[in-house]
Amino acid sequence: MQKQLAACGVELTVVHNIADVRPLLKRDGAAVIEGPECGDEATRALARQIFAEQTLAIPDAARVFEGGEFDHARVQASNHKATPAHTDGFAYGDRYPDYMLLSCVQESAKGGESVLIDGYRIEQYLQTHPDFSWAGHALADVVIDQTEDNMQAALSPIIMSNGHGRKMVRKTLNQKPSPTSTDSERDARMIALWCDTINAAYEVAPRFKLRAGQTLVVDNYRLMHGRDPYEDLQRMLWRVWVWTTDALGVPDLPLASDTRHAAASQN
C-alpha cells in the first residue's frame, strides 16, 4: 500500500526551455523551469509565454512568505508546521484557476520542501482498492459542499469535468456533505477517505525544493501541492494563478493570485 501511495507523488523534471514545459504538464502535471527572472511581473510574463493564445486571465502575482498576505486562511499558515496538500484558489468556487506558477526568490536552507500529489492517481487508487472502490467511484457523482467560509459557493462533486475532456479534482480545507445530501454519513466517509488518502500519500511522496531562480508550473486541476515546515523566515516566492481556455470558466469577479477578491459579498 505504501508503495502505491508513494506513486501518487510526482517526480519533477527541470527544464531550461519554455517550449519543454507544456509537454511535461500534459505528461506529469508539473514541471520546473530554470532561468527566467522570478519577480512578480516576470512570473506573469512567463505564464503568458507558456500558455500563449490559451490564456484567459493572469491576475496580479501574490507573495508567498511566512504568514501569507491577502489570503483568507493566512492565520492558519506557519513556517513551523506543514501545509497539507491542497488545491489552489478554491475560494473562487468551481471556477478555480486551472494552472499555477510558483517562482522562488529565496529558499530556506533548512526545510520548506514541496510535495505534489496526483489527484488522478488518488482516484485510481481508491477505485481499485478492495475496500474503498465505492468511494473512488462516488467522487465524480456525489455533490458535496466545497465552499470556503464566506467565499464563493461550491456545491459540486470532488471530481468534475471542464465540459470538454479535462478532469478537475479538488481538495479544500473544509469539504463536507451537502445540506441536501440523502446520506450524509456515507458522503462524510467518502470525503474522509479522499482526504486521508491524500494525506497518507503526502507522508511518503518524493520531496523537492525550489531554488532561487526556479519556477514551478502546476496543473491545478490535476495536482495538489503542499510543503514541509521550514526555518528561514526570509523564504519568499511569487505565486501566479492562470485561467486558460481549458478552465471551467473565469470568475466574474476581480481577480488576484490569492483570495483577496473571492468573498461571497463580491457577487
LINURJO-V255543 format. One record per backbone hydrogen bond with DSSP energy under -0.5 kcal/mol. CO is the residue of the C=O (numbers start at 1). NH is the residue of the N-H. E is the energy in kcal/mol with one decimal. If there is no record, write none. Layout:
# LINURJO-V255543
CO:NH:E
CO:NH:E
This chain:
# LINURJO-V255543
1:5:-2.4
2:6:-2.7
3:7:-1.6
5:8:-1.6
6:9:-1.8
8:118:-3.4
10:12:-0.6
13:32:-2.3
15:34:-2.7
17:20:-1.6
18:21:-1.8
18:22:-0.6
19:23:-0.5
20:24:-1.0
21:25:-2.2
22:26:-2.0
23:27:-1.9
24:28:-3.4
24:29:-1.1
24:30:-0.7
25:29:-0.6
29:219:-3.1
31:217:-2.9
32:15:-3.1
33:215:-2.3
39:43:-1.9
40:44:-1.6
41:45:-2.4
42:46:-2.2
43:47:-2.1
44:48:-2.1
45:49:-1.9
46:50:-2.4
47:51:-2.6
48:52:-2.0
51:54:-2.6
52:55:-1.9
54:245:-1.8
57:243:-2.5
60:257:-1.4
62:239:-2.9
63:65:-0.6
64:237:-2.1
65:68:-2.4
71:74:-1.7
73:76:-2.0
74:77:-1.5
78:81:-0.9
79:230:-2.4
82:84:-0.7
83:227:-1.4
86:225:-2.2
87:90:-0.6
89:92:-2.0
90:93:-2.0
91:152:-1.9
92:95:-1.1
93:96:-0.6
95:251:-0.5
98:220:-1.4
98:221:-0.9
99:242:-2.4
100:218:-2.9
101:240:-2.5
102:216:-3.1
103:105:-0.6
103:238:-2.5
104:213:-2.4
106:236:-2.2
110:231:-1.8
113:228:-3.0
114:208:-1.6
115:226:-2.1
116:10:-1.6
117:119:-0.8
117:224:-2.6
118:122:-1.8
119:123:-2.3
120:124:-2.0
121:125:-2.8
122:126:-2.4
123:127:-2.5
124:128:-2.0
125:129:-0.6
126:129:-0.7
129:133:-1.3
132:135:-0.8
132:136:-2.0
133:137:-2.1
134:138:-1.3
135:139:-1.3
137:140:-0.5
138:141:-1.7
138:142:-2.6
139:158:-0.7
139:159:-1.8
141:143:-0.5
143:178:-0.7
144:146:-0.7
144:156:-1.7
145:176:-2.2
148:151:-2.6
150:264:-2.8
153:94:-0.5
154:146:-3.4
154:156:-0.7
156:144:-2.0
158:160:-0.5
158:170:-0.6
160:168:-3.1
165:167:-0.6
166:162:-2.5
168:160:-2.7
171:87:-2.5
176:145:-3.0
178:181:-2.0
183:187:-2.3
184:188:-2.5
185:189:-1.9
186:190:-2.2
187:191:-2.4
188:192:-2.3
189:193:-2.3
190:194:-2.2
191:195:-2.7
192:196:-3.2
193:197:-2.1
194:198:-1.9
195:199:-2.6
196:200:-2.3
197:201:-2.4
198:202:-2.2
199:203:-1.3
200:204:-0.8
201:204:-0.7
201:205:-1.3
208:114:-3.7
211:214:-2.2
213:35:-1.8
214:104:-2.8
215:33:-2.8
216:102:-2.4
217:31:-1.8
218:100:-1.9
218:220:-1.0
219:222:-1.0
219:223:-2.8
221:169:-2.6
222:119:-2.6
224:117:-3.2
225:86:-1.7
226:115:-2.4
227:83:-2.8
229:112:-2.3
231:233:-0.7
232:235:-1.8
236:105:-2.2
236:106:-2.0
237:64:-3.1
238:103:-2.7
239:62:-2.4
240:101:-2.6
241:59:-0.5
242:98:-1.0
242:99:-1.9
243:56:-2.8
243:57:-2.1
244:247:-2.1
251:253:-1.9
259:262:-1.4
262:152:-0.8
263:266:-2.2
264:267:-1.6
